[in-house]
Amino acid sequence: MSADKPIPAKLKARQPRGFVDRGPADVAATERMLSVIRESFSVYGFDPVETPFVEYTDALGKFLPDQDRPNEGVFSFQDDDDQWLSLRYDLTAPLARYVAENFDALPKPYRSYRVGYVFRNEKPGPGRFRQFMQFDADIVGSGTVAGDAEICMLAADTMEKLGIKRGDYVVKVNNRKVLDGVMEAIGLGGEENAGRRLTVLRAIDKLDKFGPEGVRLLLGEGRKDESGDFTKGAGLHSDAIDEILGLLNAAEADDMVQDAIALFPTDYEAIQTMSGLGFVDEEFKADDSVAAAAVARSRFMINDKYRAGIQELTNISALLQAAGYGPDRIRIDPSVVRGLEYYTGPVYEVELTFPVTNEDGQVVRFGSVAGGGRYDGLVGRFRPEPVPATGFSIGVSRLFSALKAVKSPIVDSRNELPLVVVTAMDNKSPEFMPGYQAMVSALRQAKDENGRPLLRADLYLGASGFNAQMKYADRRGAVCAIIQGSSEREAGTVVIKDLILGAELAAASRDVKDSAEHKAKQAEAQFAVPVAELVEGVKRVLARHS
Amino acid sequence: MSADKPIPAKLKARQPRGFVDRGPADVAATERMLSVIRESFSVYGFDPVETPFVEYTDALGKFLPDQDRPNEGVFSFQDDDDQWLSLRYDLTAPLARYVAENFDALPKPYRSYRVGYVFRNEKPGPGRFRQFMQFDADIVGSGTVAGDAEICMLAADTMEKLGIKRGDYVVKVNNRKVLDGVMEAIGLGGEENAGRRLTVLRAIDKLDKFGPEGVRLLLGEGRKDESGDFTKGAGLHSDAIDEILGLLNAAEADDMVQDAIALFPTDYEAIQTMSGLGFVDEEFKADDSVAAAAVARSRFMINDKYRAGIQELTNISALLQAAGYGPDRIRIDPSVVRGLEYYTGPVYEVELTFPVTNEDGQVVRFGSVAGGGRYDGLVGRFRPEPVPATGFSIGVSRLFSALKAVKSPIVDSRNELPLVVVTAMDNKSPEFMPGYQAMVSALRQAKDENGRPLLRADLYLGASGFNAQMKYADRRGAVCAIIQGSSEREAGTVVIKDLILGAELAAASRDVKDSAEHKAKQAEAQFAVPVAELVEGVKRVLARHS
């Protein structure tokens, strides 16, 4: 570059709002978490599939046909042939496209899982990003609720494999048909009431947040929040509101169990006939599906849709019992509705029940980390035949926070290999670097008894002096540092410094420091070995801290 | 939906050009491959880091300042504040932004690795996609060529860990300063010749493709290809062309080795003084860096830049020797230049040397799967201080093809858990589903002696009859199928059908089929066990085929 050119202004290194970087501990622990989920899904017979990040906007269902442009909530751009492309906003719409495109080649029912980032062009906020990861499992081409039951069991097993104890999670199941039946009965059936039905759904979905009184307002005229903002309600009459709220109150209904069993005896009989895999639990039978019974008591039992919903829930309940999943793991809960419009049958949600302290200092349940349901219409958008489907989606970063909250071993950084830093005391003289290079290479070849790598080894490659190099080793969390100055070089030795023990000793009181024991430990914390015994010496230090 | 609404036209399920889906075998095998690379990079002290897919266009260096819009080669869209955002087109530009933004918080030198998809808004073609995966490792904040040497060793180790044998790959190293020195000497120095220097670089980069005569044309007036298209050349005089071509011809220079060692004795002496880690190989010394010597013979030795380049290569050579990496794994090759303009020092390329048959039926070397170099200017775009950096990038899908070509065990599908399909013979009657559900759940809990899952188990959830269910099991590649009809149910048993042995027996000749041995095997291929012994029975079948 010639000297008379103006120096260009420096760019500012910055990120667009709602996008974040992730550092080493998070990346490594998330990777371990994803491996556990992959294996869990795989054991259930699900196969991985991967679709690209970019799809035609119309295939995602995000094209606004009246306005000839994409929904603003998705990141979109035009291809060179002017067609609109978008970044995927979930993993379900691309799956529907994939299955439709490869319909004849896929085994059906088609069980698959997918993991990856999705994008929302929405206003970011605390814990709300414009790029976030989902992990989905779906069964496409099966209309039986046995598929929904399988997804619920898979969700429960996956939580336990990730280190979330039984009792700290619950999979809640409900059926949209139950609520649809009630809505039909109170006069909200038909295409013309689609908007009001959605308002009802969203009101019920707020039960956790606003409580029954808040939902009552949202089902009626509307609700004003603390800031004075008014949300218009569904405008239902108080009788209708009572019916819906009654439906959600599972706790009142303990004595209704026998009624439900009397109504749908078939599956309970089936359980009796099942052969002896040792799964059916006497206690479970007594406890039984309290909540299913609660919904069964409603006067809407006369309604076909409602009956179908209850029948499906009872079938799910029988399948869960057969496989040994009691209500401590999976239970029917009439308050679960899921906010999305496209669900057509069973819906489910994975809730973590252990307490955490929220941003306002209140102790609350951790809450939902995954959810899903049956969506029999989505694949059918592309196909001449109806294609039933069910599936669920894990919010990966939320689940990751949960694993950290319960201190799951999966996200423990002790799962990483220990780091050894080879310092380069004479780094001003390039002729000594090959010697340091030989040491770090020898360390990298160290293996444990199973032939697996024993450690990570780093050679200091900066230009700073020895003190800065020791700080570097600390900052990187190294277990030990390797040092060779001129005197060691001449003696054919190398010094191994145990940084963990060293830090402990440095923190000791003056009295302790004068003791003979302390001095003996100091000798352990920093010792010289012949260069040829470097790896053995490091192994001794690692063994102290494993 | 009311009956009088028109039925909407079905959407066509299709993908934008240059984007592809990936099926189960590819996804699972790629995941195993990435795990091996992760571990290999981790052992070298590299930490993972992840940056988002979306960056400010100017941070990527892809904003065209004169035209106030992004480069067409990247996918771009405007944020709601009208700033331009782009999908990342490589993993290096986001790293530069990340390091600059977090400069004070990062340990320096900063070793990191990253993996992920990148996007190019270019014309797709065979093997050229608009979304593809890269796996990068970089050392930022270190100006010593010891960093470049480390990256080369890391590349070599990674190839071997992936199952590519020594001799089937070579890491080639060169230094841009050598060529820059030559270009300066032949009058191509200075900012005003930047364009011609790039033309020279790109011409040399075509040596593999067009041979020395093709490069000669591209360095001179230009070259016409088979289709008649003319590529304008660098317009060099024939003397200058001879110098450059001489520089690339390593084979001529065997007798120049001793000259180079005489010129740069220091590092060779350092090797002599190195203590006994058992790495220095006598044979290696004799063989020595032939190619480094070849470039050293040039008359441009008088030129400072050239001398600096040779000195750096000699230092790299000494480091490689010290760590025991002979020229069978890493060697200096003056023909490597890399097409990118931003490299400032050592450049390197990982070439796979085993033969493959290309699309035209010719047997060729597999070719390059990774490459990189020193880019001391990129991070400095954001920072007041200069920030030297070096790194390389693996083309993941190309490397994946290579592993398949050499039949690496890493990509072998036998690494997957075997699949067992539980059929649902009486799937028309929902009351029998809980029994099948109990079986599949029991299978999913089967563990090997280390407590790891033993198998994958799938319950057939479709509506088809028994023959279709057996076809489903075949299509999914199941090892065995579990069958329970009414007679088995009454007897409390279940049938286990070994699909692999079954297929072998079905393929036998008529004579063989009549034999007693065949009949004995048939009994092994399909047998009944009490339901409680299902898992043990399946274990017997899996043991046959492991």
Interface residues (C-beta under 8 A of the other chain):
Chain A: M1 S2 K5 K10 L11 K12 A13 R14 Q15 P16 R17 F19 V20 D21 R22 G23 P24 D26 V27 A28 E31 R38 E39 S42 V43 Y44 G45 D47 P48 V49 E50 T51 P52 F53 V54 E55 Y56 D58 A59 F75 S76 F77 D79 Q83 L85 L87 A96 R97 Y98 A100 E101 N102 P107 K108 P109 R111 S112 Y117 F119 R130 Q131 I139 G141 S142 G143 T144 A146 G147 A149 E150 M153 D157 G190 E191 E192 T266 D267 E269 A270 I271 T273 M274 S275 G276 L277 G278 F279 N315 A318 L319 Q321 A322 A323 G324 R381 F382 R383 P384 E416 L417 L419 V421 N427 P430 E431 F432 M433 P434 G435 Q437 A438 M439 V440 S441 A442 R444 P453 L455 R456 A457 D458 L459 Y460 L461 G462 A463 Y472 R475 R476 R489 G492 V531 A532 L534
Chain B: M1 S2 K5 K10 L11 K12 A13 R14 Q15 P16 R17 F19 V20 D21 R22 G23 P24 D26 V27 A28 E31 R38 E39 S42 V43 Y44 G45 D47 P48 V49 E50 T51 P52 F53 V54 E55 Y56 D58 A59 F75 S76 F77 D79 Q83 L85 L87 A96 R97 Y98 A100 E101 N102 P107 K108 P109 R111 S112 Y117 F119 R130 Q131 I139 G141 S142 G143 T144 A146 G147 A149 E150 M153 D157 G190 E191 E192 T266 D267 E269 A270 I271 T273 M274 S275 G276 L277 G278 F279 N315 A318 L319 Q321 A322 A323 G324 R381 F382 R383 P384 E416 L417 L419 V421 N427 P430 E431 F432 M433 P434 G435 Q437 A438 M439 V440 S441 A442 R444 P453 L455 R456 A457 D458 L459 Y460 L461 G462 A463 Y472 R475 R476 R489 G492 V531 A532 L534
